[in-house]
Amino acid sequence: MTLYRLVSLMIVVAALFFNACSSSPAKKTLLTSADSSVIAEVVASKMAQMTAKQAEAPLPQNLDSAHMAFVRAMDLEIRGESSMAKMFWQQAAEFDPYSRFLTFKMADILQGQGADSLALVQAARGQKLKGKVTSSQLGLLAHLYVRMGIADSSRKYFNIALDSSHYQDMSLLYDYSLFLEAVKDTAELVRVYDLLLPQVNYTPSLLRRQLELLVETGRDSAVVELFGKAHEVSGDKDQLARMVHGLVFQNRMDEARAIIDTLTESTPEDESMIVLFMDVLADKDFPAAYALLKKKYYADSVRTPALTNLLGQYGYVNGDNDSAKVLLLQSLPQLLEQPSYVNSTYRALTKIALAEKNMKDAVVYAEKVDSVSNGNGKALLAVVYGSAKMYDKAYQILDSLVAFWDNWVPIKSIADPATYGKLNQDAEANKLLFRTIYASNLTAHASEIYKKYPCDSVKQKPAFDLWQKAQEFYDYIVKVDTADVSLRFFRAINMERLGRLDEAFAQFDILLDTARFVGLDVPEVLNYYGYTLIDKNRSAEEVERGYKMVLEALALEKDGPSEAYLDSKAWGLYRMGRHAEALAVMELIKGKQLLEDYIYWEHLGAIYEALGNKAAASATYKKLLKMCPKNPAALRFLKGAKK
């Protein structure tokens, strides 16, 4: 059988095959494995027959004529006359049927004409011929096997072809990737895309597809590395930013830090990287985050409005209020279109002003917070109004908010059960929050009145009214939130100020046991409770117990003895009749704050009086009367001294 009779036979086979499929939809699909097997058997059978015939009767060969036809075909191709060139390529192949080059050339021409089956026969025959093996020949075989639906052979020749080209044939790589997409070989496809992407400069569409595959297969680390490779090849900072984001979310902080520390500049992409990294690092190690941000800002000169603002925020948290204020105010004009930055900046400036006792600025900034947050700054504003002693404004806000949340009910029809429950939880949290702020303002206001009119029970009466109202809030809060020991402490103090001593002492006893485990300021609780027991002087046993509490508070103080605690100790010694020791302790007190408190002078006068030092007692009580004109102890002593 001659080659051309074999070709004719294959045309008949192909026609039969396609006619058998003519009832199928026009949509192009891959052949089934069964179809592939049938075709493979036919091709193999015909090739075997052809090989046997060749062995029995070698095909005629005319090398001179083949050479002439080859030269003519090349000339026509150069001149763009492709149709005529194909005729001479066919002649050259007929004259030299053992030329590997010409056999594959004919296979390529047949493929171009749509005769895939014939082209495959030619290419398969050519693969058995001697001559230079090229990646294009192997690739042609791979493509033809794809078209014929013979997947295993296609994969085999793609790999041989790519190996032959050292994986540098971009077109072949891309075609192989299409084949792999069709057969859904994800693992091999990822490998091929990894080879192809650098050669196409990480084309976005191909990059997205590779990312999809990596995510599908759960290869999160490979996703991060892919962004790194894309940045190395393209220099695209957006890819580097994505890499850093991936590293951060995978908690690979050392790798992310190395990039932040060495590759970042003052660009939007760099800014996003630094802000994200710093926020995560600050939660883990704030000093390290603050130090690195200062290094980037001051040493590396990486500066954008957002980074300037972030450094100011960190400075505020670290207590560097002067520099924080400068940085925040410097960045603010450039961030006015970004509400989140404006809100956080005014909040920080408010708290800095409060720390500096600059109430005028604190009020201005707190009002700006409320304005830019569309009314969501009411809690802070109420606190600031209270701190600035603008109690009427604070109460006006708080009355409105308490009433609102007490009467608020979510509409069931617009929320699913989970959302409905969450809305109710938020409402309860707001009820507690605004009552807590209200109680705090009331007690501060009451204390201010009480201290303003010392020893004047008539003028102090409004203070007791405020404490009574605060107690109602504290009772509500503690009933709902029994775990908040700080509020329980304030509630106990408020009870003591209202004269409800037994109730207050019972709460203090509970708090002392609880505070040692939950982090409440134990020395403060001990001193307050101990001093109260001493001052009320209800029994010698209570005085002694209070004194021991004060001693324990002093022992627990890490930064040296508090002068307020020393005053408590001296008063305890006085109550127990140890007057000389009491005076020695009082003489240790030098602080301005305590020396301006009338209680200190009242204690000192009583100690001098008990020691029989009338001159010192008289001088002390006279100072006391200037501060507290109606002090009964001072009036009694000085009246007796005149007699």
C-alpha positions, 0 to 999 in steps of 0.5 A, a space after each residue: 500500500 502506497 502512502 497516498 492509498 493510506 492517506 485515502 483510507 484515513 480520509 474514509 476512516 475520518 469521514 466515517 467517524 465524523 458522520 457518526 458524530 453528526 447527530 451531536 450538538 455543534 458545541 466543540 467538546 473533547 472526545 471520550 476516552 473510548 473514542 480516543 482508544 478507537 482512534 488510537 487503535 486505527 492509527 496504530 493499525 494503519 501505521 503498523 501496516 505502512 511500516 510492514 509495507 515499507 519493510 517489504 518494498 521501500 518507497 522510491 526516493 529521488 533526492 535531486 528532485 526533492 532538493 529542487 522542490 524544496 528550494 522552490 517551496 522555500 522561495 515561494 514562501 519567502 515571496 508570500 505565495 503560500 498556495 504554490 509553496 504547499 504544492 512544491 512541499 508536497 512534491 519534495 516530500 514525495 521525492 524524499 519520503 524518508 526526510 523527517 523535516 519534509 514529513 513533518 512539514 507535510 503534517 503541518 500543512 495537513 493540520 493547517 488544512 484541517 485534516 487532523 487525522 491525516 496530519 497525525 499519520 504523517 507526524 507519527 510516521 515522521 517521528 520514526 524517521 531519522 534526523 534532527 528532532 525539534 521541539 516544534 515537531 514534538 509540539 505538532 504531535 502533541 497538538 494533533 493528539 489533543 485534536 484527536 482526543 488522545 490525552 495520554 499521547 498528547 501529554 507525553 509529547 508536550 512534555 518531550 517537546 517542552 523538555 527539548 526546548 528547555 521550557 522556553 517555548 512560550 507558545 508551546 507552554 501556553 498550548 500545554 496549559 490549555 490542554 491541562 485546563 481541558 483535562 482538569 489537571 490542576 497540579 500540573 497546570 499550576 506547575 506550567 503556569 509557574 513556568 509561563 508567568 515570568 515569560 509573559 511578565 505576569 500578565 494580569 489575566 494569567 496571574 489571576 488564573 494561577 491565584 485561583 488555582 492556588 486558592 482552590 488547592 489550599 496552597 496559601 504559601 504559594 499565593 504569597 510567593 507568587 506575589 513576590 515573584 510577580 514583583 521581582 519580575 515586574 517591579 509592580 509595588 502592588 504585587 509586593 503589597 499583596 505579598 506583605 498582606 499575605 505574609 501578615 495574614 499567615 503570621 509570617 511577621 519576620 518575613 513581612 518585617 524584612 520587606 517593610 524595613 528595606 523595600 518600602 517608600 512613600 507610595 500609596 502601596 507602601 503606605 498600605 503595607 506599613 499601616 497593615 503591618 504596624 496594626 498587626 504588630 502593635 497588637 503583638 508588640 507595641 514597643 517594637 511597632 512604635 520603634 519601627 514606625 519611628 525608624 521608617 519615618 525619621 531615619 528612612 524618610 518614608 512619610 505620607 499623611 496616613 503614616 504621619 497620623 499613625 505615628 501620632 496615634 502611636 505617640 499618644 498611646 506611648 504617652 509622647 503627647 507633645 510630639 503626638 499632638 504635632 504629628 496629628 495636627 500636621 496630618 489632619 488637613 490632608 486627611 479631611 476626606 477620610 472620615 475614619 482618620 479624622 474621627 480617630 485624630 480628634 479622639 486622640 487630640 481630645 484625650 491628649 487635651 484631657 491629660 494636659 487638663 486643657 479643657 477648652 481644647 478637649 471640649 472643642 475636639 470632642 465636639 468635632 468627634 461628635 460632628 464627624 461621626 454623625 452623633 456617634 461621639 456622644 459618649 466621649 462628649 458627655 465624659 468631656 463635658 463632665 471633666 470640664 465641669 459643664 455638667 448641665 450639658 453632660 446631663 442634657 446629652 445623657 438624659 436624652 440617651 438613657 431615655 432613648 435606649 430605655 425605650 428602644 425596641 428593634 423591629 422584628 420584621 426587618 431582622 432575622 433572629 440572630 440579628 435581632 438578638 445582636 441588636 438587643 445585646 447592643 441596646 443593653 450595652 448602651 444602657 449600661 454605658 450611658 448610665 456608667 458615664 452618668 453616674 461618673 459625672 454625678 459623683 464627680 459633680 457631688 464631690 466638687 460641691 462637697 469639697 467647695 463647701 467643707 464642713 457646711 452641711 446645708 450647702 453640701 446637701 445638693 451633693 448628697 442628692 447627686 450621690 443618691 441619683 448616682 446610686 440608682 444608676 450603680 444599682 442598675 448597672 451592678 444588677 445587670 453586669 455583676 462582673 464589673 468589679 470597678 463599678 462595684 467599687 465605685 458603688 461601695 464608695 457611693 454607699 459610704 458617702 451616703 452613710 450606708 456603712 454596713 452595706 458599703 463594708 459588706 461590698 468592700 469585703 466581697 471586693 477584697 476577695 474578688 480584686 485579688 484575682 481580677 486585677 482591680 487596684 488592690 492597694 486602693 481598695 485596701 486603703 479606702 476601706 481601711 481609712 473608712 474603718 479608721 475614720 468612722 471609729 465605730 469600734 477598736 476592732 474595726 480601727 485595728 482592722 482598718 489600720 492593718 489594711 492600710 499597712 498592707 496597701 503601703 506594702 503592696 505599693 511598688 513605686 514607694 509609699 503613697 502620701 495619701 496612704 501615709 495620711 491613712 496610717 497616721 490617722 490609724 495610729 492616732 485612733 489607737 493612741 500612738 500619737 508620737 508615731 502618728 506625728 512622725 508619719 505625718 511629717 513624711 508628707 510633703 506633696 502639694 496636693 495633700 497639703 492643700 486638703 483640709 483633711 490633712 490639717 484636721 488630722 495634724 491638728 488633732 495629733 498635735 492636740 493629743 500630744 499636748 502641743 497647744 502652740 502647734 495645734 493652735 497654728 494648725 487649726 487656724 490654717 484649717 479654719 481658713 480652708 474650712 471656716 465651720 470646722 467643728 474641731 478647729 472651732 472647739 479647740 480655738 474657743 477653748 484656747 481663748 478661755 
